[in-house]
C-alpha cells in the first residue's frame, strides 16, 4: 500500500515532464523558420484593420527588404483572422490583365500600372461589407525615388484617394548611400462598380519616379529593374474606417500578366575610367577660376586706390 502511495508522485512528475516537453515542441513548431524569418504564434496580432499596409511592416523591420516584405505579405498578413469572412476568402477577389510600363524620358518618369479586379457576386450580395478599397503597393528599387510632396499634390487634385511614402525619404542621397522606398496608394470603389463590369473593373495608377545619382560604372549606365506591385483589397463596414474590416492579399492569386519582359530603366552614370581625367580637369578649372577672381579683385582695388589718390 505504501509502495503505491510512494509511486503516485513519480507518476505525476512524469506526466508533468511530458506536458512541458509537448508544450516546448509545439512552441518550437510555431517558431519554425521559413526563408530566415520566424513565424511566431502571435503573427495574427498584426492588425488587419491597420490603415496603411506598410506601416506595421516598417514598425517591425525598419527598412525595406524584398524577402522580408514578401514574408510579411504572404505569411503574416494572410494569417490575420478577421470576422465575417467566407469559408474560402482566397476566391473572393480576382486580379487579371496586369500591365506595367515606364512613360516619359530623362531622369523624371512615371511608372504606369493597370489591372482588372473583380469580386465574387455571392460574396458582394451576402457580405455585410459595404465599402471596398484597392491598395496598390509599389516597392521602388534603391536607384529611384518618389517625391512625397509631388504625390501629395497629385492626391490634392483628386487623382488618388490617399497616398503615403515609407522607407528612405531622403531625396538628396545618391543611389549607393540610399535605401529602398515604398509607395502605397489607396483607391475607394463601390460594390456596384465591381459587379457592373463583367470582365472586372479596370484600375490605372501612375506613380512619378525620379532617378538618383548613380555610382560610377564601366558602361556609363546603371540598370534599375522594377518588380511586380503588391495589390490588396480591403472591405469595411464603415466608410473611411478600418474597423471591422478585412484585407485580402491579391498578389498571389496568379494574375494574368500582359507584359512579358521586366521593366528596366537604364540610368546614365559616370564612366569609371574617366574619373581621373574629370578630376584633373575639374581641379584645373577651379584653380583657374580662383586665380581669375584674385586678379580681378586686385585689379579692381588698384583702380579704386588710383581714383582716390587723384581726387585728393
C-alpha positions as CSV (number, residue, x, y, z in Angstrom):
1,X,0.0,0.0,0.0
2,X,2.8,2.4,0.9
3,X,4.6,1.5,-2.3
4,X,1.6,2.6,-4.3
5,X,1.4,5.9,-2.5
6,X,5.1,6.5,-3.0
7,X,4.7,5.7,-6.7
8,X,2.0,8.3,-7.3
9,X,4.2,11.4,-7.0
10,X,6.6,9.8,-9.5
11,X,3.7,9.2,-12.0
12,X,2.5,12.9,-11.6
13,X,6.1,14.1,-12.1
14,X,6.4,12.1,-15.2
15,X,3.2,13.4,-16.6
16,X,4.3,17.0,-15.8
17,X,7.5,16.5,-17.7
18,X,5.7,15.1,-20.7
19,X,3.4,18.1,-20.8
20,X,6.3,20.5,-20.6
21,X,8.1,18.7,-23.4
22,X,5.0,18.7,-25.5
23,X,4.4,22.4,-25.0
24,X,8.0,23.2,-25.8
25,X,7.9,21.2,-29.0
26,X,4.7,22.9,-30.0
27,X,6.3,26.3,-29.4
28,X,9.3,25.3,-31.5
29,X,7.0,24.3,-34.3
30,X,5.2,27.6,-34.1
31,X,8.6,29.4,-34.2
32,X,9.9,27.4,-37.1
33,X,11.9,29.3,-39.8
34,X,10.8,30.0,-43.3
35,X,13.4,31.8,-45.6
36,X,15.2,33.0,-42.5
37,X,12.1,34.6,-40.8
38,X,10.4,33.2,-37.8
39,X,6.6,32.6,-37.8
40,X,5.6,33.2,-34.2
41,X,2.2,32.1,-32.8
42,X,1.4,35.8,-32.3
43,X,1.7,36.6,-36.0
44,X,-2.1,37.1,-36.1
45,X,-1.7,40.1,-33.8
46,X,-0.7,42.1,-36.8
47,X,-3.9,44.2,-37.3
48,X,-5.9,43.5,-40.4
49,X,-7.5,46.9,-39.8
50,X,-4.3,48.9,-39.9
51,X,-4.9,51.8,-42.3
52,X,-1.5,51.6,-44.1
53,X,-0.4,48.1,-45.0
54,X,3.3,49.2,-44.9
55,X,3.2,50.9,-41.5
56,X,3.2,47.7,-39.5
57,X,5.9,46.3,-41.7
58,X,8.3,49.3,-41.2
59,X,7.5,49.4,-37.5
60,X,8.7,45.8,-37.2
61,X,11.5,45.6,-39.8
62,X,12.7,49.2,-40.1
63,X,13.9,49.2,-43.7
64,X,12.5,47.8,-46.9
65,X,13.8,44.3,-47.9
66,X,12.1,42.3,-50.6
67,X,12.4,39.0,-48.9
68,X,11.2,40.4,-45.6
69,X,8.2,42.2,-47.2
70,X,7.1,39.1,-49.1
71,X,7.2,37.1,-45.9
72,X,5.2,39.8,-44.2
73,X,2.7,39.8,-47.1
74,X,2.3,36.1,-47.7
75,X,2.6,34.8,-44.1
76,X,2.0,37.4,-41.5
77,X,-0.8,39.3,-43.3
78,X,-2.5,36.2,-44.6
79,X,-2.6,34.7,-41.1
80,X,-4.7,37.6,-39.8
81,X,-8.0,36.4,-38.5
82,X,-10.9,38.8,-39.1
83,X,-14.7,38.4,-38.6
84,X,-17.3,37.9,-41.2
85,X,-15.2,36.1,-43.8
86,X,-16.4,33.4,-46.2
87,X,-15.2,29.9,-46.0
88,X,-12.7,30.4,-48.8
89,X,-11.6,34.1,-48.8
90,X,-9.0,33.5,-51.5
91,X,-11.6,33.3,-54.2
92,X,-13.5,36.5,-53.3
93,X,-11.4,38.9,-55.4
94,X,-9.6,38.1,-58.6
95,X,-6.8,40.1,-60.3
96,X,-6.2,39.9,-64.0
97,X,-4.7,41.7,-67.0
98,X,-1.8,43.2,-65.1
99,X,0.2,45.7,-67.4
100,X,3.1,47.9,-66.5
101,X,5.5,50.2,-68.3
102,X,7.5,53.4,-67.9
103,X,6.5,56.7,-69.5
104,X,8.4,59.8,-70.1
105,X,12.1,60.5,-70.8
106,X,15.2,61.5,-68.9
107,X,15.6,61.3,-65.2
108,X,11.9,62.0,-64.4
109,X,9.5,59.4,-65.5
110,X,6.2,57.7,-64.4
111,X,5.6,54.1,-63.5
112,X,2.2,53.2,-65.1
113,X,0.3,50.2,-63.8
114,X,-3.1,48.9,-64.9
115,X,-5.1,45.8,-63.9
116,X,-8.6,44.5,-63.6
117,X,-10.2,43.5,-60.3
118,X,-13.5,41.5,-59.9
119,X,-15.4,40.4,-56.9
120,X,-17.5,37.2,-56.3
121,X,-21.2,38.1,-56.8
122,X,-22.4,35.9,-54.0
123,X,-19.9,37.5,-51.6
124,X,-20.9,41.0,-52.7
125,X,-24.6,40.2,-52.3
126,X,-24.5,38.4,-48.8
127,X,-21.5,40.2,-47.3
128,X,-22.1,42.8,-44.6
129,X,-19.2,44.8,-46.0
130,X,-20.4,47.9,-47.9
131,X,-17.2,49.8,-48.7
132,X,-14.4,48.5,-50.8
133,X,-10.9,49.8,-51.4
134,X,-8.0,48.8,-53.6
135,X,-4.5,49.2,-52.1
136,X,-1.5,49.3,-54.5
137,X,2.0,49.0,-53.1
138,X,5.0,49.9,-55.2
139,X,8.4,48.7,-53.9
140,X,10.9,51.0,-55.6
141,X,14.5,49.9,-56.1
142,X,17.2,51.9,-54.4
143,X,18.2,53.7,-57.7
144,X,15.0,55.7,-57.9
145,X,12.7,57.6,-55.6
146,X,9.2,59.1,-55.4
147,X,8.8,62.6,-54.2
148,X,6.3,62.7,-51.3
149,X,5.4,66.4,-51.9
150,X,4.7,65.6,-55.6
151,X,2.5,62.7,-54.7
152,X,0.7,64.9,-52.1
153,X,-0.1,67.4,-54.8
154,X,-1.5,64.6,-57.0
155,X,-3.7,63.4,-54.2
156,X,-4.9,67.0,-53.6
157,X,-6.1,67.1,-57.2
158,X,-8.3,64.0,-56.5
159,X,-6.3,61.5,-58.6
160,X,-5.7,59.2,-55.7
161,X,-7.9,58.5,-52.7
162,X,-4.9,58.6,-50.4
163,X,-1.1,58.1,-50.8
164,X,1.8,57.6,-48.5
165,X,5.5,57.1,-48.8
166,X,7.6,54.8,-46.5
167,X,11.3,54.0,-46.3
168,X,14.2,56.2,-47.2
169,X,12.6,59.6,-48.0
170,X,15.9,61.5,-48.2
171,X,15.7,62.7,-51.8
172,X,19.3,64.1,-51.9
173,X,21.1,60.8,-51.3
174,X,22.8,59.1,-54.2
175,X,21.8,55.5,-55.0
176,X,24.9,53.9,-53.3
177,X,24.0,55.6,-50.0
178,X,20.3,55.3,-50.0
179,X,17.8,52.6,-49.1
180,X,14.7,51.5,-51.0
181,X,11.4,53.2,-50.5
182,X,7.7,52.2,-50.8
183,X,4.7,54.0,-52.2
184,X,1.2,52.9,-51.0
185,X,-1.8,54.1,-53.0
186,X,-5.5,53.8,-51.8
187,X,-8.4,54.0,-54.1
188,X,-12.0,53.6,-53.0
189,X,-14.5,51.6,-55.0
190,X,-18.2,50.9,-54.9
191,X,-19.6,47.3,-54.9
192,X,-21.8,48.2,-57.8
193,X,-18.9,49.3,-60.0
194,X,-17.2,46.0,-59.4
195,X,-20.4,44.0,-60.3
196,X,-21.3,46.0,-63.3
197,X,-18.1,45.1,-65.2
198,X,-18.2,41.5,-66.4
199,X,-14.5,41.3,-67.1
200,X,-13.6,43.2,-63.9
201,X,-13.1,46.9,-63.1
202,X,-10.0,48.4,-64.7
203,X,-7.7,50.3,-62.3
204,X,-5.0,52.6,-63.5
205,X,-2.3,54.1,-61.4
206,X,0.6,56.4,-62.4
207,X,3.4,57.0,-59.9
208,X,6.0,59.6,-60.8
209,X,9.5,58.3,-60.2
210,X,12.9,60.1,-60.3
211,X,16.4,58.7,-60.8
212,X,19.0,59.2,-58.0
213,X,22.7,60.0,-58.7
214,X,24.2,56.7,-59.7
215,X,27.6,55.2,-58.8
216,X,30.4,55.1,-61.4
217,X,30.1,52.3,-63.8
218,X,32.2,50.9,-66.6
219,X,29.4,51.0,-69.2
220,X,28.2,54.5,-68.2
221,X,24.7,53.2,-67.2
222,X,23.1,51.8,-64.1
223,X,20.3,49.3,-64.7
224,X,17.3,49.6,-62.3
225,X,14.7,46.9,-62.5
226,X,11.1,47.1,-61.2
227,X,9.3,44.1,-59.9
228,X,5.5,43.4,-59.8
229,X,3.4,45.5,-57.5
230,X,1.6,44.2,-54.5
231,X,-2.2,44.5,-54.7
232,X,-4.7,44.2,-51.9
233,X,-8.4,44.6,-51.5
234,X,-9.9,45.9,-48.2
235,X,-13.6,45.6,-47.2
236,X,-15.0,47.6,-44.3
237,X,-18.3,48.2,-42.6
238,X,-17.9,52.0,-42.4
239,X,-16.6,54.5,-44.9
240,X,-13.1,55.8,-44.2
241,X,-12.9,53.4,-41.2
242,X,-10.6,50.4,-40.9
243,X,-12.6,48.9,-38.0
244,X,-14.4,45.7,-38.7
245,X,-12.5,45.3,-42.0
246,X,-10.5,42.6,-43.8
247,X,-7.5,42.9,-46.0
248,X,-7.3,40.4,-49.0
249,X,-3.9,39.7,-50.4
250,X,-4.4,39.5,-54.2
251,X,-0.8,39.3,-55.4
252,X,-0.5,35.6,-55.0
253,X,-3.7,34.8,-56.9
254,X,-1.9,34.3,-60.2
255,X,-2.9,37.4,-62.1
256,X,-2.6,37.2,-65.9
257,X,0.3,39.4,-66.9
258,X,0.1,41.4,-70.1
259,X,3.8,42.3,-70.3
260,X,6.5,39.7,-70.9
261,X,9.8,41.4,-70.0
262,X,10.5,43.1,-66.7
263,X,10.6,46.9,-66.6
264,X,14.2,48.0,-66.9
265,X,15.4,51.6,-66.6
266,X,19.0,52.4,-67.8
267,X,20.0,55.5,-65.9
268,X,23.2,57.3,-67.1
269,X,26.1,57.3,-64.7
270,X,29.7,58.4,-64.8
271,X,32.2,56.2,-66.6
272,X,34.7,54.9,-64.0
273,X,37.7,55.0,-66.4
274,X,37.1,58.8,-66.9
275,X,37.2,59.6,-63.2
276,X,40.9,60.6,-63.2
277,X,40.6,62.8,-66.3
278,X,37.5,64.5,-65.0
279,X,39.1,65.1,-61.6
280,X,42.2,66.8,-63.2
281,X,40.1,69.0,-65.5
282,X,37.8,70.0,-62.6
283,X,40.8,70.8,-60.4
284,X,42.5,72.9,-63.2
285,X,39.2,74.7,-63.9
286,X,38.6,75.5,-60.3
287,X,42.2,76.7,-59.8
288,X,42.0,78.9,-62.9
289,X,38.6,80.4,-61.8
290,X,40.1,81.2,-58.4
291,X,43.1,82.8,-60.0
292,X,40.9,85.0,-62.2
293,X,38.9,86.1,-59.2
294,X,42.0,87.0,-57.3
295,X,43.5,89.0,-60.2
296,X,40.2,90.8,-60.8
297,X,39.9,91.7,-57.2
298,X,43.5,93.1,-57.1
299,X,43.0,95.0,-60.3
300,X,39.7,96.5,-59.1
301,X,41.4,97.5,-55.8
302,X,44.2,99.2,-57.7
303,X,41.8,101.2,-59.9
304,X,39.8,102.3,-56.8
305,X,43.0,103.4,-55.0
306,X,44.3,105.3,-58.0
307,X,41.0,107.2,-58.3
308,X,41.1,108.1,-54.6
309,X,44.7,109.5,-55.0
310,X,43.6,111.7,-57.9
311,X,40.7,113.0,-56.0
312,X,42.8,114.0,-53.0
